[in-house]
Amino acid sequence: MTQYVVVSGNPRPGSRTSILATAVGRALAEPAQPTIIEVGELGPGLLTPGDEATAAAVAALKEADVLVVATPTYKGSYTGVLKVLLDQLPAQALAGKRAVPVVTAGVAPQAAAAEALLRRLLTELGADVAEGLPVIEADLPDSAAIAEKYAAEFS
């Protein structure tokens, strides 16, 4: 059975970015349910060696077959908390895994630029990166429809 994992790199759990990422993960995994990782919930444990919640998140990333990795655009890129989590993976830890970069931003050029940077990071970790999903904030109320459309076109 394919393992789907959604990672929301927003520092605020339950954010609009998280809602979109979860919708994408559920649409791709249907009828299964994806594992959801809210990086913001890991808090200081992200920087604490041996933190159990962070170790469980890293293990889920390693066990996934398909990853939906989402972030709002912060300072033109992905969030620091997302980078801190992904930095805990060894080289090529995502080899053989499909990754979907999902990025939200105020305007389309920002979203596209940040998606390209997240794509590079996921590629560096060995993932087979699917077409990304840059979404502007004005469209976030339509997250369910955006996710369904993306899943229907996912290959």
C-alpha positions as CSV (number, residue, x, y, z in Angstrom):
1,M,0.0,0.0,0.0
2,T,1.3,3.4,-0.9
3,Q,2.2,5.6,2.0
4,Y,1.2,9.3,1.6
5,V,2.7,12.0,3.9
6,V,1.7,15.6,4.0
7,V,4.2,18.1,5.5
8,S,3.0,21.6,6.3
9,G,6.0,23.9,6.8
10,N,3.9,26.7,8.1
11,P,5.0,27.7,11.7
12,R,1.3,28.0,12.5
13,P,-0.5,24.6,12.7
14,G,-3.9,24.7,11.0
15,S,-2.9,27.5,8.6
16,R,-4.4,28.0,5.2
17,T,-1.3,26.5,3.7
18,S,-1.8,23.4,5.9
19,I,-5.4,23.2,4.8
20,L,-4.4,23.3,1.2
21,A,-1.6,20.7,1.7
22,T,-3.9,18.4,3.6
23,A,-6.6,18.7,0.8
24,V,-4.0,17.8,-1.8
25,G,-2.7,14.8,0.2
26,R,-6.2,13.5,0.8
27,A,-7.1,13.9,-2.8
28,L,-4.0,12.0,-3.9
29,A,-4.3,9.3,-1.3
30,E,-8.1,8.6,-1.6
31,P,-9.5,6.4,-0.3
32,A,-6.6,6.1,2.2
33,Q,-5.7,8.9,4.6
34,P,-2.3,10.5,4.5
35,T,-0.1,11.0,7.6
36,I,-0.1,14.7,8.4
37,I,3.0,16.5,9.8
38,E,2.5,20.0,11.1
39,V,6.1,21.2,11.5
40,G,4.9,24.1,13.6
41,E,3.7,21.6,16.3
42,L,7.3,20.3,16.7
43,G,8.4,23.5,18.2
44,P,11.8,23.6,20.0
45,G,12.0,19.8,19.5
46,L,13.1,20.5,15.9
47,L,16.4,21.7,17.5
48,T,16.6,19.2,20.3
49,P,18.6,16.1,19.6
50,G,16.6,12.9,20.4
51,D,13.2,14.7,20.4
52,E,10.7,11.9,19.9
53,A,8.1,13.9,17.9
54,T,10.8,15.2,15.5
55,A,12.2,11.7,15.2
56,A,8.8,10.3,14.3
57,A,8.3,13.0,11.7
58,V,11.7,12.2,10.1
59,A,10.8,8.5,10.2
60,A,7.5,9.2,8.4
61,L,9.3,11.1,5.7
62,K,11.7,8.2,5.2
63,E,8.8,5.7,5.0
64,A,6.6,7.7,2.6
65,D,6.1,6.8,-1.0
66,V,4.5,10.1,-1.9
67,L,5.2,13.4,0.0
68,V,3.2,16.6,-0.3
69,V,5.5,19.3,1.1
70,A,3.9,22.7,1.6
71,T,5.1,26.1,2.7
72,P,4.0,29.6,2.6
73,T,6.4,32.0,0.9
74,Y,8.7,33.6,3.6
75,K,11.2,36.1,2.4
76,G,11.0,34.8,-1.1
77,S,11.5,31.1,-0.2
78,Y,10.3,28.3,2.0
79,T,10.1,28.6,5.8
80,G,13.0,28.1,8.1
81,V,11.1,25.5,10.2
82,L,10.5,23.4,7.1
83,K,14.3,23.6,6.2
84,V,15.2,22.6,9.8
85,L,13.1,19.5,9.5
86,L,14.4,18.5,6.1
87,D,18.0,19.2,7.1
88,Q,17.6,16.2,9.5
89,L,17.4,13.8,6.5
90,P,20.6,12.2,5.3
91,A,21.7,12.7,1.7
92,Q,19.4,11.0,-0.8
93,A,16.9,10.1,1.9
94,L,14.0,10.8,-0.5
95,A,15.4,8.7,-3.3
96,G,12.6,6.7,-4.9
97,K,9.9,8.9,-3.4
98,R,7.6,11.2,-5.3
99,A,7.4,14.7,-3.9
100,V,4.8,17.4,-4.6
101,P,5.9,20.9,-3.7
102,V,2.9,23.1,-2.7
103,V,3.6,26.8,-2.2
104,T,1.4,29.7,-1.2
105,A,2.1,33.4,-1.7
106,G,0.5,36.7,-2.1
107,V,1.2,36.9,-5.9
108,A,1.9,34.4,-8.6
109,P,5.5,35.3,-9.3
110,Q,6.4,34.9,-5.6
111,A,4.7,31.5,-5.5
112,A,6.4,30.3,-8.6
113,A,9.9,31.5,-7.4
114,A,9.5,29.8,-4.0
115,E,8.2,26.6,-5.6
116,A,11.3,26.5,-7.7
117,L,13.5,26.8,-4.6
118,L,11.5,24.1,-2.8
119,R,11.8,21.9,-5.9
120,R,15.6,22.2,-5.8
121,L,15.7,21.3,-2.1
122,L,13.5,18.2,-2.6
123,T,15.6,17.2,-5.7
124,E,18.8,17.6,-3.6
125,L,17.3,15.0,-1.2
126,G,16.8,12.6,-4.1
127,A,13.1,12.9,-4.6
128,D,11.4,12.5,-7.9
129,V,9.6,15.9,-7.9
130,A,6.2,16.1,-9.6
131,E,4.8,19.3,-11.1
132,G,4.5,21.8,-8.2
133,L,1.4,23.6,-7.1
134,P,2.0,27.3,-6.5
135,V,-1.2,29.0,-5.2
136,I,-1.9,32.6,-4.5
137,E,-3.6,33.5,-1.2
138,A,-6.7,34.9,-2.9
139,D,-7.4,31.4,-4.2
140,L,-7.0,29.6,-0.9
141,P,-10.8,29.6,-0.1
142,D,-11.0,27.1,-3.0
143,S,-8.5,24.7,-1.6
144,A,-10.7,21.6,-2.0
145,A,-11.4,22.3,-5.6
146,I,-7.7,23.1,-6.3
147,A,-6.7,19.8,-4.7
148,E,-9.2,17.8,-6.6
149,K,-8.1,19.3,-9.9
150,Y,-4.4,18.7,-9.1
151,A,-5.1,15.1,-8.1
152,A,-7.0,14.5,-11.3
153,E,-4.0,15.6,-13.3
154,F,-1.4,14.0,-11.1
155,S,0.8,11.5,-12.9
